[in-house]
Amino acid sequence: MLYRVTVKNSKNSNGVRLERGMSVDVVTNSMSNPVTTNGGQPVADAFMRIYGIDIRQAGALNMAYLDVKQIG
């Protein structure tokens, strides 16, 4: 399954800056939300790979800050 994970609101925390609208595409083998599955590791990896930021360090690896849409 292919999911697009998008930051809902800008946030600056622990030296990590997230901007509203930043998004990553995540491929998973399961049909469940990639943010809540496996501790969100695929999402954290994607943000690190694309933006070079640690979304976990920013405290934003949860559904309060991220919007998840299935796109494939």
C-alpha positions in Angstrom: 0.0 0.0 0.0 1.2 3.5 -0.7 0.4 6.3 1.7 1.1 10.1 1.6 1.9 11.5 5.0 1.7 15.3 5.3 2.5 17.7 8.2 -0.7 19.5 9.3 0.9 22.5 11.1 4.3 24.1 11.3 6.3 23.2 14.4 9.7 24.1 15.8 10.8 21.7 18.6 14.1 20.4 19.9 15.9 22.1 17.0 13.8 20.5 14.3 11.7 22.7 12.1 8.6 21.2 10.4 6.7 23.2 7.8 3.0 22.8 7.1 2.6 20.8 3.8 5.8 18.8 4.0 5.0 15.3 2.8 6.5 11.9 2.2 5.2 8.9 0.4 5.5 5.6 2.4 5.1 2.1 1.0 4.0 -0.6 3.5 3.0 -4.2 3.3 0.2 -3.8 5.7 -3.2 -2.0 5.2 -2.8 -0.1 8.5 -1.8 3.4 9.2 2.0 3.7 8.8 2.2 6.3 11.5 0.8 4.0 14.1 2.3 0.7 12.8 5.8 -0.4 13.9 6.2 2.8 15.9 6.0 4.9 12.7 9.5 3.8 11.6 8.8 3.9 7.9 7.5 7.5 8.2 10.5 8.5 10.4 12.8 7.0 7.8 11.1 8.8 4.9 11.3 12.2 6.6 15.0 11.6 7.3 15.7 10.4 3.8 13.8 13.3 2.0 14.2 16.2 4.4 17.1 15.2 6.6 15.1 15.8 9.7 14.2 13.5 12.7 10.5 13.9 13.0 10.6 11.7 16.2 13.0 14.2 17.8 10.5 17.0 17.0 7.8 15.0 18.9 5.6 15.0 15.8 5.4 11.3 14.9 1.7 11.1 15.7 -1.7 11.7 14.2 -2.0 15.1 16.0 0.7 16.5 13.6 0.4 14.2 10.6 -2.3 13.6 8.0 -2.3 10.2 6.3 -4.0 9.4 3.0 -3.9 6.1 1.1 -2.9 6.9 -2.5 -2.2 3.5 -3.9 
